[in-house]
């Protein structure tokens, strides 16, 4: 009597119960690197995009009429680098209602007094606030006065 191959059980028609469970090399489907009980890894770009998106949504809730049609985008670097002393951190295209934030200049050229997640997030949020203020022609502190009342 023939034995079923390893990892399969012979059904009534001789087919595997776990059809497709193994790949073509005989291994199982790969799991996440972090394992089943740990959160998935997030990259710096994921955290940056999440921070920009959450800050943009916060500002859109505060200024719904002014920011309804504004699109927020994230890019790695500006297409054209300026002079050696200045690199743009964002680009505001007012006629097109677009704000483009450049991740690498914001992250790498920031002079933070503490290099931790909180201060990095605050730096990203301040860039979003300053870009929106530039688009609206307002002071960044006037965009959300209640948020900074405790300072």
C-alpha positions, -999 to 999 in steps of 0.1 A, spaced: 0 0 0 14 34 -10 18 60 17 6 95 11 34 121 5 46 140 35 23 169 45 -7 156 27 -35 133 36 -51 112 9 -88 120 4 -114 99 -12 -101 107 -47 -64 107 -36 -62 145 -35 -45 165 -8 -66 181 19 -42 211 19 -42 218 -18 -20 249 -24 -6 250 11 29 243 -1 47 262 -28 65 246 -57 97 241 -36 79 220 -10 80 247 17 50 262 34 37 297 28 61 322 44 50 341 74 58 376 84 93 382 97 81 395 130 60 364 138 24 360 146 24 378 180 44 409 171 33 439 152 44 442 116 75 463 109 70 499 98 96 517 78 106 553 82 88 561 50 56 544 63 58 564 95 64 596 76 35 591 53 12 582 82 22 614 100 16 636 70 -17 620 63 -29 623 99 -18 659 102 -34 667 68 -67 652 80 -65 672 112 -60 704 93 -88 695 68 -111 691 97 -102 725 110 -103 743 76 -128 723 56 -136 750 30 -101 761 24 -85 726 22 -113 706 6 -96 703 -28 -59 703 -16 -39 672 -23 -10 662 0 18 642 -16 51 628 -4 82 626 -25 118 616 -17 137 646 -30 129 677 -49 134 673 -87 158 702 -88 181 709 -59 186 745 -51 219 761 -40 242 742 -17 230 762 13 193 755 9 172 724 1 134 727 -2 115 707 23 81 712 7 67 726 -25 34 745 -26 16 746 -60 -12 770 -52 -29 770 -87 -30 732 -87 -40 730 -50 -11 706 -43 14 704 -14 44 681 -19 65 672 11 100 659 6 108 632 31 146 630 29 153 667 35 128 669 63 142 638 81 179 642 74 183 680 77 163 684 108 183 696 138 164 680 166 176 684 202 163 649 210 164 621 184 133 602 193 100 594 177 81 622 194 104 649 181 106 634 146 68 634 145 67 670 157 92 681 130 71 664 103 39 680 116 55 714 118 65 711 81 29 702 71 16 732 92 41 756 75 33 743 40 -4 747 46 1 782 61 21 791 30 -8 779 8 -34 798 28 -13 829 34 -16 826 72 8 822 101 13 785 111 3 793 147 -31 806 135 -40 773 118 -48 755 151 -47 780 180 -65 757 204 -39 729 199 -10 750 212 -29 768 240 -9 750 267 25 762 254 
